[in-house]
């Protein structure tokens, strides 16, 4: 008996036993599985420079509990993080530091811009304030508000998770407003 006919016979025997004898199995794509793991294991690097940083701290506490979304493992080394959370005003003097830190994050990496100041300069329309961090680095999700509600920040994490699961099909620059 050839290998092919042996294989056909094996399949026939397996199918012939009926569903009660079949072993359960799951099929998926490797990329889907990897993205599923990534979205529930975000390691944030907080770049908090002003009041929005306090709002971000509150979502880490038990009342809002960001660990429900798998994003509580805050790191203070960019080499151990893949999510940059920019919360607060960014001055042009600080801009090169932010750019360098973004470059040091692990790939694949994502950025959440928390609050009006980080997203657009807020009411600091002057010579020293960056008018939105997307002038310096790519942003995945913008969080509206001054300051944004903690729920708004949680919502941005959920939007980012949707983006990660969708892979390259999801556009950058999602806006989150409650
Ligand atoms: S957006 Fe408002 S709360 Fe946030 S850093 Fe700017 S001034 Fe502070």
Boltz pocket constraint, residues with backbone or C-beta under 6 A from the ligand:
constraints:
  - pocket:
      binder: B
      contacts: [[A, 50], [A, 51], [A, 52], [A, 53], [A, 87], [A, 88], [A, 89], [A, 114], [A, 115], [A, 116], [A, 117], [A, 118], [A, 122], [A, 145], [A, 146], [A, 147], [A, 148]]
      max_distance: 6.0
